Amino acid sequence: MLLQLIEEKREVLLCLGKTYGLSAQETVTCSQELDQLLNRLDGFMKEPNNET
């Protein structure tokens, strides 16, 4: 589920970047949301039960 959310947010970010530019507020906000999702994934992967 988290990986799907990350992929969807990446797609939205790419569209926003192409449409409004990389420094537009919409793009920056979406990028920050993607960062939060990636940080959640990173935290999940660092949990002892989830190490590979």
PDBQT receptor file of N, H, CA, C and O in Angstrom, charges set to zero:
ATOM      1  N   MET A   1       0.824  -1.194   0.000  1.00  0.00    +0.000 N 
ATOM      2  CA  MET A   1       0.000   0.000   0.000  1.00  0.00    +0.000 C 
ATOM      3  C   MET A   1       0.871   1.261   0.000  1.00  0.00    +0.000 C 
ATOM      4  O   MET A   1       0.636   2.184  -0.780  1.00  0.00    +0.000 OA
ATOM      5  N   LEU A   2       1.870   1.292   0.874  1.00  0.00    +0.000 N 
ATOM      6  H   LEU A   2       2.061   0.542   1.507  1.00  0.00    +0.000 HD
ATOM      7  CA  LEU A   2       2.751   2.460   0.933  1.00  0.00    +0.000 C 
ATOM      8  C   LEU A   2       3.511   2.644  -0.377  1.00  0.00    +0.000 C 
ATOM      9  O   LEU A   2       3.666   3.768  -0.856  1.00  0.00    +0.000 OA
ATOM     10  N   LEU A   3       3.980   1.551  -0.950  1.00  0.00    +0.000 N 
ATOM     11  H   LEU A   3       3.854   0.638  -0.560  1.00  0.00    +0.000 HD
ATOM     12  CA  LEU A   3       4.698   1.650  -2.227  1.00  0.00    +0.000 C 
ATOM     13  C   LEU A   3       3.794   2.180  -3.331  1.00  0.00    +0.000 C 
ATOM     14  O   LEU A   3       4.242   2.935  -4.194  1.00  0.00    +0.000 OA
ATOM     15  N   GLN A   4       2.546   1.793  -3.308  1.00  0.00    +0.000 N 
ATOM     16  H   GLN A   4       2.182   1.180  -2.607  1.00  0.00    +0.000 HD
ATOM     17  CA  GLN A   4       1.592   2.285  -4.300  1.00  0.00    +0.000 C 
ATOM     18  C   GLN A   4       1.374   3.786  -4.124  1.00  0.00    +0.000 C 
ATOM     19  O   GLN A   4       1.325   4.526  -5.106  1.00  0.00    +0.000 OA
ATOM     20  N   LEU A   5       1.244   4.233  -2.888  1.00  0.00    +0.000 N 
ATOM     21  H   LEU A   5       1.283   3.632  -2.090  1.00  0.00    +0.000 HD
ATOM     22  CA  LEU A   5       1.073   5.665  -2.626  1.00  0.00    +0.000 C 
ATOM     23  C   LEU A   5       2.282   6.455  -3.109  1.00  0.00    +0.000 C 
ATOM     24  O   LEU A   5       2.139   7.551  -3.650  1.00  0.00    +0.000 OA
ATOM     25  N   ILE A   6       3.468   5.900  -2.912  1.00  0.00    +0.000 N 
ATOM     26  H   ILE A   6       3.585   5.009  -2.472  1.00  0.00    +0.000 HD
ATOM     27  CA  ILE A   6       4.695   6.566  -3.355  1.00  0.00    +0.000 C 
ATOM     28  C   ILE A   6       4.717   6.684  -4.879  1.00  0.00    +0.000 C 
ATOM     29  O   ILE A   6       5.035   7.744  -5.419  1.00  0.00    +0.000 OA
ATOM     30  N   GLU A   7       4.385   5.611  -5.556  1.00  0.00    +0.000 N 
ATOM     31  H   GLU A   7       4.128   4.750  -5.117  1.00  0.00    +0.000 HD
ATOM     32  CA  GLU A   7       4.376   5.642  -7.024  1.00  0.00    +0.000 C 
ATOM     33  C   GLU A   7       3.348   6.636  -7.556  1.00  0.00    +0.000 C 
ATOM     34  O   GLU A   7       3.621   7.371  -8.504  1.00  0.00    +0.000 OA
ATOM     35  N   GLU A   8       2.172   6.655  -6.945  1.00  0.00    +0.000 N 
ATOM     36  H   GLU A   8       1.950   6.058  -6.175  1.00  0.00    +0.000 HD
ATOM     37  CA  GLU A   8       1.137   7.604  -7.378  1.00  0.00    +0.000 C 
ATOM     38  C   GLU A   8       1.579   9.046  -7.143  1.00  0.00    +0.000 C 
ATOM     39  O   GLU A   8       1.351   9.915  -7.984  1.00  0.00    +0.000 OA
ATOM     40  N   LYS A   9       2.211   9.296  -6.000  1.00  0.00    +0.000 N 
ATOM     41  H   LYS A   9       2.396   8.590  -5.317  1.00  0.00    +0.000 HD
ATOM     42  CA  LYS A   9       2.674  10.655  -5.690  1.00  0.00    +0.000 C 
ATOM     43  C   LYS A   9       3.787  11.063  -6.651  1.00  0.00    +0.000 C 
ATOM     44  O   LYS A   9       3.864  12.227  -7.043  1.00  0.00    +0.000 OA
ATOM     45  N   ARG A  10       4.643  10.128  -7.033  1.00  0.00    +0.000 N 
ATOM     46  H   ARG A  10       4.580   9.182  -6.714  1.00  0.00    +0.000 HD
ATOM     47  CA  ARG A  10       5.703  10.426  -8.007  1.00  0.00    +0.000 C 
ATOM     48  C   ARG A  10       5.105  10.842  -9.342  1.00  0.00    +0.000 C 
ATOM     49  O   ARG A  10       5.568  11.793  -9.972  1.00  0.00    +0.000 OA
ATOM     50  N   GLU A  11       4.082  10.129  -9.763  1.00  0.00    +0.000 N 
ATOM     51  H   GLU A  11       3.706   9.356  -9.251  1.00  0.00    +0.000 HD
ATOM     52  CA  GLU A  11       3.428  10.472 -11.028  1.00  0.00    +0.000 C 
ATOM     53  C   GLU A  11       2.812  11.863 -10.975  1.00  0.00    +0.000 C 
ATOM     54  O   GLU A  11       2.935  12.644 -11.919  1.00  0.00    +0.000 OA
ATOM     55  N   VAL A  12       2.155  12.163  -9.875  1.00  0.00    +0.000 N 
ATOM     56  H   VAL A  12       2.055  11.529  -9.108  1.00  0.00    +0.000 HD
ATOM     57  CA  VAL A  12       1.562  13.493  -9.709  1.00  0.00    +0.000 C 
ATOM     58  C   VAL A  12       2.653  14.549  -9.715  1.00  0.00    +0.000 C 
ATOM     59  O   VAL A  12       2.505  15.596 -10.345  1.00  0.00    +0.000 OA
ATOM     60  N   LEU A  13       3.737  14.283  -9.023  1.00  0.00    +0.000 N 
ATOM     61  H   LEU A  13       3.858  13.433  -8.511  1.00  0.00    +0.000 HD
ATOM     62  CA  LEU A  13       4.851  15.234  -8.964  1.00  0.00    +0.000 C 
ATOM     63  C   LEU A  13       5.420  15.508 -10.355  1.00  0.00    +0.000 C 
ATOM     64  O   LEU A  13       5.692  16.657 -10.702  1.00  0.00    +0.000 OA
ATOM     65  N   LEU A  14       5.599  14.462 -11.142  1.00  0.00    +0.000 N 
ATOM     66  H   LEU A  14       5.379  13.528 -10.860  1.00  0.00    +0.000 HD
ATOM     67  CA  LEU A  14       6.107  14.654 -12.506  1.00  0.00    +0.000 C 
ATOM     68  C   LEU A  14       5.168  15.526 -13.334  1.00  0.00    +0.000 C 
ATOM     69  O   LEU A  14       5.613  16.418 -14.056  1.00  0.00    +0.000 OA
ATOM     70  N   CYS A  15       3.878  15.265 -13.225  1.00  0.00    +0.000 N 
ATOM     71  H   CYS A  15       3.516  14.540 -12.639  1.00  0.00    +0.000 HD
ATOM     72  CA  CYS A  15       2.897  16.065 -13.972  1.00  0.00    +0.000 C 
ATOM     73  C   CYS A  15       2.914  17.521 -13.528  1.00  0.00    +0.000 C 
ATOM     74  O   CYS A  15       2.879  18.432 -14.356  1.00  0.00    +0.000 OA
ATOM     75  N   LEU A  16       2.968  17.735 -12.219  1.00  0.00    +0.000 N 
ATOM     76  H   LEU A  16       2.997  16.995 -11.546  1.00  0.00    +0.000 HD
ATOM     77  CA  LEU A  16       3.002  19.104 -11.707  1.00  0.00    +0.000 C 
ATOM     78  C   LEU A  16       4.264  19.827 -12.161  1.00  0.00    +0.000 C 
ATOM     79  O   LEU A  16       4.216  20.996 -12.544  1.00  0.00    +0.000 OA
ATOM     80  N   GLY A  17       5.386  19.128 -12.115  1.00  0.00    +0.000 N 
ATOM     81  H   GLY A  17       5.425  18.179 -11.803  1.00  0.00    +0.000 HD
ATOM     82  CA  GLY A  17       6.649  19.737 -12.536  1.00  0.00    +0.000 C 
ATOM     83  C   GLY A  17       6.627  20.140 -13.998  1.00  0.00    +0.000 C 
ATOM     84  O   GLY A  17       7.124  21.205 -14.366  1.00  0.00    +0.000 OA
ATOM     85  N   LYS A  18       6.049  19.287 -14.829  1.00  0.00    +0.000 N 
ATOM     86  H   LYS A  18       5.645  18.422 -14.531  1.00  0.00    +0.000 HD
ATOM     87  CA  LYS A  18       5.957  19.602 -16.260  1.00  0.00    +0.000 C 
ATOM     88  C   LYS A  18       4.975  20.731 -16.527  1.00  0.00    +0.000 C 
ATOM     89  O   LYS A  18       5.190  21.554 -17.417  1.00  0.00    +0.000 OA
ATOM     90  N   THR A  19       3.890  20.766 -15.750  1.00  0.00    +0.000 N 
ATOM     91  H   THR A  19       3.715  20.097 -15.027  1.00  0.00    +0.000 HD
ATOM     92  CA  THR A  19       2.845  21.752 -15.989  1.00  0.00    +0.000 C 
ATOM     93  C   THR A  19       3.181  23.119 -15.408  1.00  0.00    +0.000 C 
ATOM     94  O   THR A  19       3.021  24.139 -16.079  1.00  0.00    +0.000 OA
ATOM     95  N   TYR A  20       3.645  23.142 -14.161  1.00  0.00    +0.000 N 
ATOM     96  H   TYR A  20       3.775  22.314 -13.616  1.00  0.00    +0.000 HD
ATOM     97  CA  TYR A  20       3.831  24.413 -13.453  1.00  0.00    +0.000 C 
ATOM     98  C   TYR A  20       5.285  24.802 -13.236  1.00  0.00    +0.000 C 
ATOM     99  O   TYR A  20       5.580  25.946 -12.887  1.00  0.00    +0.000 OA
ATOM    100  N   GLY A  21       6.192  23.855 -13.440  1.00  0.00    +0.000 N 
ATOM    101  H   GLY A  21       5.953  22.927 -13.723  1.00  0.00    +0.000 HD
ATOM    102  CA  GLY A  21       7.597  24.132 -13.172  1.00  0.00    +0.000 C 
ATOM    103  C   GLY A  21       7.996  23.589 -11.809  1.00  0.00    +0.000 C 
ATOM    104  O   GLY A  21       7.153  23.338 -10.948  1.00  0.00    +0.000 OA
ATOM    105  N   LEU A  22       9.295  23.417 -11.634  1.00  0.00    +0.000 N 
ATOM    106  H   LEU A  22       9.980  23.621 -12.333  1.00  0.00    +0.000 HD
ATOM    107  CA  LEU A  22       9.794  22.792 -10.417  1.00  0.00    +0.000 C 
ATOM    108  C   LEU A  22       9.731  23.686  -9.187  1.00  0.00    +0.000 C 
ATOM    109  O   LEU A  22       9.750  23.179  -8.065  1.00  0.00    +0.000 OA
ATOM    110  N   SER A  23       9.656  24.975  -9.362  1.00  0.00    +0.000 N 
ATOM    111  H   SER A  23       9.640  25.386 -10.274  1.00  0.00    +0.000 HD
ATOM    112  CA  SER A  23       9.644  25.870  -8.200  1.00  0.00    +0.000 C 
ATOM    113  C   SER A  23       8.239  26.351  -7.838  1.00  0.00    +0.000 C 
ATOM    114  O   SER A  23       8.081  27.147  -6.913  1.00  0.00    +0.000 OA
ATOM    115  N   ALA A  24       7.230  25.883  -8.545  1.00  0.00    +0.000 N 
ATOM    116  H   ALA A  24       7.359  25.236  -9.297  1.00  0.00    +0.000 HD
ATOM    117  CA  ALA A  24       5.852  26.278  -8.235  1.00  0.00    +0.000 C 
ATOM    118  C   ALA A  24       5.436  25.685  -6.891  1.00  0.00    +0.000 C 
ATOM    119  O   ALA A  24       5.872  24.596  -6.519  1.00  0.00    +0.000 OA
ATOM    120  N   GLN A  25       4.601  26.404  -6.179  1.00  0.00    +0.000 N 
ATOM    121  H   GLN A  25       4.247  27.289  -6.481  1.00  0.00    +0.000 HD
ATOM    122  CA  GLN A  25       4.181  25.963  -4.848  1.00  0.00    +0.000 C 
ATOM    123  C   GLN A  25       3.502  24.594  -4.889  1.00  0.00    +0.000 C 
ATOM    124  O   GLN A  25       3.709  23.773  -3.996  1.00  0.00    +0.000 OA
ATOM    125  N   GLU A  26       2.700  24.348  -5.915  1.00  0.00    +0.000 N 
ATOM    126  H   GLU A  26       2.532  25.015  -6.641  1.00  0.00    +0.000 HD
ATOM    127  CA  GLU A  26       2.020  23.053  -6.028  1.00  0.00    +0.000 C 
ATOM    128  C   GLU A  26       3.034  21.914  -6.136  1.00  0.00    +0.000 C 
ATOM    129  O   GLU A  26       2.863  20.856  -5.530  1.00  0.00    +0.000 OA
ATOM    130  N   THR A  27       4.080  22.143  -6.910  1.00  0.00    +0.000 N 
ATOM    131  H   THR A  27       4.219  23.002  -7.403  1.00  0.00    +0.000 HD
ATOM    132  CA  THR A  27       5.114  21.134  -7.114  1.00  0.00    +0.000 C 
ATOM    133  C   THR A  27       5.911  20.916  -5.838  1.00  0.00    +0.000 C 
ATOM    134  O   THR A  27       6.192  19.779  -5.461  1.00  0.00    +0.000 OA
ATOM    135  N   VAL A  28       6.270  21.994  -5.183  1.00  0.00    +0.000 N 
ATOM    136  H   VAL A  28       6.041  22.918  -5.489  1.00  0.00    +0.000 HD
ATOM    137  CA  VAL A  28       7.044  21.910  -3.943  1.00  0.00    +0.000 C 
ATOM    138  C   VAL A  28       6.247  21.173  -2.867  1.00  0.00    +0.000 C 
ATOM    139  O   VAL A  28       6.791  20.323  -2.163  1.00  0.00    +0.000 OA
ATOM    140  N   THR A  29       4.979  21.492  -2.742  1.00  0.00    +0.000 N 
ATOM    141  H   THR A  29       4.537  22.183  -3.314  1.00  0.00    +0.000 HD
ATOM    142  CA  THR A  29       4.131  20.833  -1.750  1.00  0.00    +0.000 C 
ATOM    143  C   THR A  29       4.040  19.340  -2.026  1.00  0.00    +0.000 C 
ATOM    144  O   THR A  29       4.155  18.529  -1.107  1.00  0.00    +0.000 OA
ATOM    145  N   CYS A  30       3.836  18.978  -3.271  1.00  0.00    +0.000 N 
ATOM    146  H   CYS A  30       3.743  19.637  -4.018  1.00  0.00    +0.000 HD
ATOM    147  CA  CYS A  30       3.759  17.571  -3.650  1.00  0.00    +0.000 C 
ATOM    148  C   CYS A  30       5.092  16.875  -3.374  1.00  0.00    +0.000 C 
ATOM    149  O   CYS A  30       5.107  15.733  -2.914  1.00  0.00    +0.000 OA
ATOM    150  N   SER A  31       6.186  17.537  -3.645  1.00  0.00    +0.000 N 
ATOM    151  H   SER A  31       6.173  18.464  -4.019  1.00  0.00    +0.000 HD
ATOM    152  CA  SER A  31       7.504  16.976  -3.385  1.00  0.00    +0.000 C 
ATOM    153  C   SER A  31       7.699  16.719  -1.892  1.00  0.00    +0.000 C 
ATOM    154  O   SER A  31       8.262  15.697  -1.499  1.00  0.00    +0.000 OA
ATOM    155  N   GLN A  32       7.234  17.642  -1.073  1.00  0.00    +0.000 N 
ATOM    156  H   GLN A  32       6.777  18.472  -1.391  1.00  0.00    +0.000 HD
ATOM    157  CA  GLN A  32       7.336  17.463   0.380  1.00  0.00    +0.000 C 
ATOM    158  C   GLN A  32       6.476  16.291   0.845  1.00  0.00    +0.000 C 
ATOM    159  O   GLN A  32       6.868  15.550   1.747  1.00  0.00    +0.000 OA
ATOM    160  N   GLU A  33       5.320  16.125   0.238  1.00  0.00    +0.000 N 
ATOM    161  H   GLU A  33       5.002  16.727  -0.494  1.00  0.00    +0.000 HD
ATOM    162  CA  GLU A  33       4.458  14.988   0.577  1.00  0.00    +0.000 C 
ATOM    163  C   GLU A  33       5.125  13.674   0.184  1.00  0.00    +0.000 C 
ATOM    164  O   GLU A  33       5.052  12.690   0.919  1.00  0.00    +0.000 OA
ATOM    165  N   LEU A  34       5.770  13.662  -0.967  1.00  0.00    +0.000 N 
ATOM    166  H   LEU A  34       5.830  14.462  -1.565  1.00  0.00    +0.000 HD
ATOM    167  CA  LEU A  34       6.497  12.475  -1.393  1.00  0.00    +0.000 C 
ATOM    168  C   LEU A  34       7.643  12.181  -0.430  1.00  0.00    +0.000 C 
ATOM    169  O   LEU A  34       7.880  11.025  -0.080  1.00  0.00    +0.000 OA
ATOM    170  N   ASP A  35       8.348  13.213  -0.007  1.00  0.00    +0.000 N 
ATOM    171  H   ASP A  35       8.155  14.152  -0.292  1.00  0.00    +0.000 HD
ATOM    172  CA  ASP A  35       9.425  13.036   0.972  1.00  0.00    +0.000 C 
ATOM    173  C   ASP A  35       8.906  12.388   2.248  1.00  0.00    +0.000 C 
ATOM    174  O   ASP A  35       9.559  11.505   2.805  1.00  0.00    +0.000 OA
ATOM    175  N   GLN A  36       7.743  12.816   2.712  1.00  0.00    +0.000 N 
ATOM    176  H   GLN A  36       7.212  13.533   2.260  1.00  0.00    +0.000 HD
ATOM    177  CA  GLN A  36       7.162  12.238   3.930  1.00  0.00    +0.000 C 
ATOM    178  C   GLN A  36       6.856  10.753   3.733  1.00  0.00    +0.000 C 
ATOM    179  O   GLN A  36       7.110   9.940   4.622  1.00  0.00    +0.000 OA
ATOM    180  N   LEU A  37       6.318  10.405   2.579  1.00  0.00    +0.000 N 
ATOM    181  H   LEU A  37       6.113  11.065   1.857  1.00  0.00    +0.000 HD
ATOM    182  CA  LEU A  37       6.034   8.998   2.296  1.00  0.00    +0.000 C 
ATOM    183  C   LEU A  37       7.322   8.181   2.244  1.00  0.00    +0.000 C 
ATOM    184  O   LEU A  37       7.381   7.071   2.774  1.00  0.00    +0.000 OA
ATOM    185  N   LEU A  38       8.342   8.730   1.610  1.00  0.00    +0.000 N 
ATOM    186  H   LEU A  38       8.294   9.631   1.180  1.00  0.00    +0.000 HD
ATOM    187  CA  LEU A  38       9.623   8.030   1.522  1.00  0.00    +0.000 C 
ATOM    188  C   LEU A  38      10.263   7.870   2.894  1.00  0.00    +0.000 C 
ATOM    189  O   LEU A  38      10.882   6.845   3.179  1.00  0.00    +0.000 OA
ATOM    190  N   ASN A  39      10.116   8.878   3.741  1.00  0.00    +0.000 N 
ATOM    191  H   ASN A  39       9.614   9.711   3.510  1.00  0.00    +0.000 HD
ATOM    192  CA  ASN A  39      10.638   8.781   5.108  1.00  0.00    +0.000 C 
ATOM    193  C   ASN A  39       9.906   7.698   5.893  1.00  0.00    +0.000 C 
ATOM    194  O   ASN A  39      10.522   6.974   6.676  1.00  0.00    +0.000 OA
ATOM    195  N   ARG A  40       8.595   7.584   5.688  1.00  0.00    +0.000 N 
ATOM    196  H   ARG A  40       8.095   8.173   5.052  1.00  0.00    +0.000 HD
ATOM    197  CA  ARG A  40       7.836   6.518   6.329  1.00  0.00    +0.000 C 
ATOM    198  C   ARG A  40       8.341   5.155   5.876  1.00  0.00    +0.000 C 
ATOM    199  O   ARG A  40       8.510   4.246   6.689  1.00  0.00    +0.000 OA
ATOM    200  N   LEU A  41       8.581   5.018   4.578  1.00  0.00    +0.000 N 
ATOM    201  H   LEU A  41       8.444   5.756   3.918  1.00  0.00    +0.000 HD
ATOM    202  CA  LEU A  41       9.095   3.762   4.050  1.00  0.00    +0.000 C 
ATOM    203  C   LEU A  41      10.465   3.458   4.641  1.00  0.00    +0.000 C 
ATOM    204  O   LEU A  41      10.741   2.319   5.019  1.00  0.00    +0.000 OA
ATOM    205  N   ASP A  42      11.314   4.457   4.721  1.00  0.00    +0.000 N 
ATOM    206  H   ASP A  42      11.090   5.382   4.414  1.00  0.00    +0.000 HD
ATOM    207  CA  ASP A  42      12.651   4.283   5.281  1.00  0.00    +0.000 C 
ATOM    208  C   ASP A  42      12.566   3.829   6.733  1.00  0.00    +0.000 C 
ATOM    209  O   ASP A  42      13.293   2.926   7.147  1.00  0.00    +0.000 OA
ATOM    210  N   GLY A  43      11.683   4.450   7.506  1.00  0.00    +0.000 N 
ATOM    211  H   GLY A  43      11.092   5.184   7.170  1.00  0.00    +0.000 HD
ATOM    212  CA  GLY A  43      11.506   4.060   8.895  1.00  0.00    +0.000 C 
ATOM    213  C   GLY A  43      10.996   2.642   9.012  1.00  0.00    +0.000 C 
ATOM    214  O   GLY A  43      11.434   1.891   9.884  1.00  0.00    +0.000 OA
ATOM    215  N   PHE A  44      10.083   2.273   8.150  1.00  0.00    +0.000 N 
ATOM    216  H   PHE A  44       9.728   2.883   7.442  1.00  0.00    +0.000 HD
ATOM    217  CA  PHE A  44       9.543   0.924   8.148  1.00  0.00    +0.000 C 
ATOM    218  C   PHE A  44      10.631  -0.096   7.835  1.00  0.00    +0.000 C 
ATOM    219  O   PHE A  44      10.699  -1.152   8.463  1.00  0.00    +0.000 OA
ATOM    220  N   MET A  45      11.478   0.225   6.866  1.00  0.00    +0.000 N 
ATOM    221  H   MET A  45      11.423   1.083   6.356  1.00  0.00    +0.000 HD
ATOM    222  CA  MET A  45      12.522  -0.703   6.446  1.00  0.00    +0.000 C 
ATOM    223  C   MET A  45      13.606  -0.857   7.519  1.00  0.00    +0.000 C 
ATOM    224  O   MET A  45      14.305  -1.870   7.549  1.00  0.00    +0.000 OA
ATOM    225  N   LYS A  46      13.747   0.138   8.395  1.00  0.00    +0.000 N 
ATOM    226  H   LYS A  46      13.178   0.960   8.370  1.00  0.00    +0.000 HD
ATOM    227  CA  LYS A  46      14.769   0.084   9.439  1.00  0.00    +0.000 C 
ATOM    228  C   LYS A  46      14.286  -0.642  10.688  1.00  0.00    +0.000 C 
ATOM    229  O   LYS A  46      15.084  -0.908  11.587  1.00  0.00    +0.000 OA
ATOM    230  N   GLU A  47      13.001  -0.969  10.764  1.00  0.00    +0.000 N 
ATOM    231  H   GLU A  47      12.353  -0.754  10.034  1.00  0.00    +0.000 HD
ATOM    232  CA  GLU A  47      12.494  -1.715  11.909  1.00  0.00    +0.000 C 
ATOM    233  C   GLU A  47      13.135  -3.101  11.913  1.00  0.00    +0.000 C 
ATOM    234  O   GLU A  47      13.281  -3.714  10.855  1.00  0.00    +0.000 OA
ATOM    235  N   PRO A  48      13.517  -3.601  13.081  1.00  0.00    +0.000 N 
ATOM    236  CA  PRO A  48      14.230  -4.891  13.165  1.00  0.00    +0.000 C 
ATOM    237  C   PRO A  48      13.488  -6.040  12.484  1.00  0.00    +0.000 C 
ATOM    238  O   PRO A  48      14.132  -6.908  11.895  1.00  0.00    +0.000 OA
ATOM    239  N   ASN A  49      12.187  -6.073  12.543  1.00  0.00    +0.000 N 
ATOM    240  H   ASN A  49      11.664  -5.367  13.022  1.00  0.00    +0.000 HD
ATOM    241  CA  ASN A  49      11.423  -7.177  11.955  1.00  0.00    +0.000 C 
ATOM    242  C   ASN A  49      11.370  -7.104  10.441  1.00  0.00    +0.000 C 
ATOM    243  O   ASN A  49      10.952  -8.071   9.804  1.00  0.00    +0.000 OA
ATOM    244  N   ASN A  50      11.779  -5.991   9.841  1.00  0.00    +0.000 N 
ATOM    245  H   ASN A  50      12.119  -5.206  10.359  1.00  0.00    +0.000 HD
ATOM    246  CA  ASN A  50      11.639  -5.809   8.394  1.00  0.00    +0.000 C 
ATOM    247  C   ASN A  50      12.971  -5.813   7.663  1.00  0.00    +0.000 C 
ATOM    248  O   ASN A  50      13.010  -5.518   6.468  1.00  0.00    +0.000 OA
ATOM    249  N   GLU A  51      14.058  -6.136   8.341  1.00  0.00    +0.000 N 
ATOM    250  H   GLU A  51      14.026  -6.375   9.311  1.00  0.00    +0.000 HD
ATOM    251  CA  GLU A  51      15.355  -6.165   7.670  1.00  0.00    +0.000 C 
ATOM    252  C   GLU A  51      15.450  -7.406   6.797  1.00  0.00    +0.000 C 
ATOM    253  O   GLU A  51      14.932  -8.470   7.136  1.00  0.00    +0.000 OA
ATOM    254  N   THR A  52      16.119  -7.245   5.675  1.00  0.00    +0.000 N 
ATOM    255  H   THR A  52      16.540  -6.381   5.400  1.00  0.00    +0.000 HD
ATOM    256  CA  THR A  52      16.287  -8.393   4.776  1.00  0.00    +0.000 C 
ATOM    257  C   THR A  52      17.674  -8.952   4.878  1.00  0.00    +0.000 C 
ATOM    258  O   THR A  52      18.000  -9.922   4.195  1.00  0.00    +0.000 OA
TER     259      THR A  52
